[in-house]
Amino acid sequence: MGLWDKLRGELIDIIEWLDESRDTMVYRFPRYENEIKYGAKLVVREGQAAAFVNEGKLADVFQPGTYTLQTQNLPILATLKGWKYGFSSPFKAEVYFVSTRVFTDRKWGTKNPIMLRDSEFGPVRLRAFGSYAIRVNDPAAFLKEIVGTDSRFTIDEFGEQLRDMVVSRFTDVLGESKIPALDLASNYDELAKYVAPRIAPDFASFGLELNKFLVENISLPAEVEAAMDKRTSMGVIGNMQQYAQYQSANAIGDAAKNPGGIAGAGVGLGAGYMMAQQFGQAMNPANPQTPPAAGPPPVPSAAAYFIVLDGQQAGPFDLGKLRENAAAGRLNRQTLVWKQGMSQWTAAGEVAELGSLFAIAPPPIPKNS
């Protein structure tokens, strides 16, 4: 065996890349002085592509499969090197493996709030965040535009640039949509469908494909959300006067348990109740400035009695009618009467409320013994 045959045996090689990371997008295969043996095996696995670069110029790109590196498998590289009659000696070239799998769970979010004009709240500031997924669909363009001569390129190296592109397009679409802030939660999918086509050309210029775009949350500033929570709480409370009375009743019960008792808490309860009334008046949309005038309490209903006349129930009669019956002699102290709340029929003279009806009438003439 000659010296050349021995060297040829030592240079037989397999070119492959086993990726154990989850963030590497491009890996340059290490070669001593970049020499690759004629007839070497190139193994490109699923989710990969292999690109040959000769003297800084991109030559051949291989998709998944196993290749024997010969002139017929390297047409562009053979043309660049002027191999018209084949070759058998080692050649120099750089081999870049490009990961073409989908890179998922890439996060995006606004660094600063987005200023918008809302139809209900007026000028508002919104924050938004979500996720997206990408893959390299054009290895040649990706190597030319992004990677350059980097021996190991990870997705985090240009994650900031991708995020800025996403936020810029999303902000533009959100402003054009004119969706009210309170309705955004029901339009996340629609926003994502509008934003994705706007972003896709920017990614395509780098040899990337946008596989998925999601809007996960759009939120108002914390102070605005706090004000909305208070507004919601007032809506849940409903009648402010009834709520103030309920709170006062609870406070009286708590005060009774304290050493100072109710007397010690009276001033505070009164002030609190007055504040609650003023607040309820201020929330009245009919007249937010002038509190409603205090009217008289409702007129109590007059007592109504039933009476027994000639063995029959008659009535009900108010005190005026009863007085007329007493003056006419149809009602006397022995007449049975009844009203709601009484347990049984009772003589009118025994009902304290009816005593005035008989004040001007003489008592019955006593019978002679």
C-alpha positions, 0 to 999 in steps of 0.5 A, a space after each residue: 500500500 502506497 503512502 497516498 492510499 494510506 492517507 486516503 484510508 485515514 481521511 474516510 469520514 462521516 459528516 453528521 450532526 447530533 443535536 442535544 440542545 433545544 436552541 441551536 439553529 445552525 452548527 458548523 461541522 468541525 474539520 481539520 483545516 476544513 479538509 473533506 475527503 472525496 467519497 465521505 458520507 454525509 448524513 442529514 437527518 430529519 429536521 436538518 439541512 446541510 449547506 456547503 460553503 466554499 471560500 465564503 460562497 454558498 454552494 450546495 444544500 442537502 435535504 434529509 438523506 445519506 449522500 456520498 460526496 462525489 462530483 455528481 452530488 456536488 454540482 455547484 461546488 464542482 463548478 466553483 472548483 473547476 473539477 471537470 474531470 473528477 477529483 480524488 484528493 481532499 477538498 476544503 469546504 465548510 459544512 453548516 448544519 441548519 435545524 429546520 425543526 419548529 422552535 416553539 414557545 417563543 415569547 413576545 411582549 410589550 416593553 412599554 404600554 401601547 397608547 390607544 384611544 378607547 371608545 369607552 375609557 378615552 385614552 388608555 395604555 395597554 400591555 400585551 404578551 403572547 407566544 409564537 413558533 418559527 422554523 427555518 424554511 430557506 437554509 440558504 437565505 438564513 445563512 446569508 442574512 442572519 448567521 454569517 460565519 458563526 460556528 454555533 448560532 442559537 435562537 436567543 442570539 436574535 430573539 430580541 429582534 424577532 420580538 421587536 418585529 412582532 410587537 411593532 406589527 401587533 401594535 399597528 394591527 391593534 390600533 387599526 382594529 378599534 376594538 373596545 378594551 373591554 371586548 379584547 378578551 373575546 377577540 384574541 384569536 381574531 387579532 392573532 389571525 390578523 397579525 400573523 399575515 402582517 408578520 410573515 413577510 418580515 420573517 420570510 426575508 430571513 428565511 424563516 416561517 411563522 408557524 403559530 402566533 398567539 395572543 395570551 393576554 392584553 391588560 390595562 394598567 394596575 391603577 385602571 384595573 383597581 378602579 374597574 374593580 371598585 366600579 364592579 363592587 358598587 354594581 354588585 352592592 346595588 342599593 347603597 342605602 340598604 347596604 349602608 343600613 346593613 353595615 350600620 346594623 353590623 357595626 352596632 352588633 360589634 359595638 355592643 360586644 366592646 367594653 365601650 358598648 354602643 354609646 362609645 361607637 355612636 358618633 362614629 356610626 352616625 358619621 359613617 351613615 351620613 357619609 354613606 347617604 351622601 355617597 348614595 346621593 352622589 351616585 344618583 344619575 338623575 341629579 348628581 349635584 342636589 340631594 333628593 328632598 326628604 319627604 314626610 313618612 308614609 301616612 299610617 293606615 287607619 284601624 278597621 274594625 268589624 262589629 256585630 249588628 243584629 247578629 250579623 258581621 258588619 264592616 270593616 269601619 274606621 274610627 269615624 264610621 264607628 263614631 257615627 254608629 255609636 252616636 246612632 245607638 247601633 254601637 255600644 259598650 257591649 257590642 262585639 268588635 274585632 280587628 286584625 291582630 285580636 285573638 277573638 271578638 271582644 266587647 267594644 267597651 273593653 277595647 282601649 282604642 274605642 273608649 273615646 267613642 263612648 265618652 259622651 254617651 251615658 252608660 246603660 241604665 242599671 237594672 233594678 234589683 
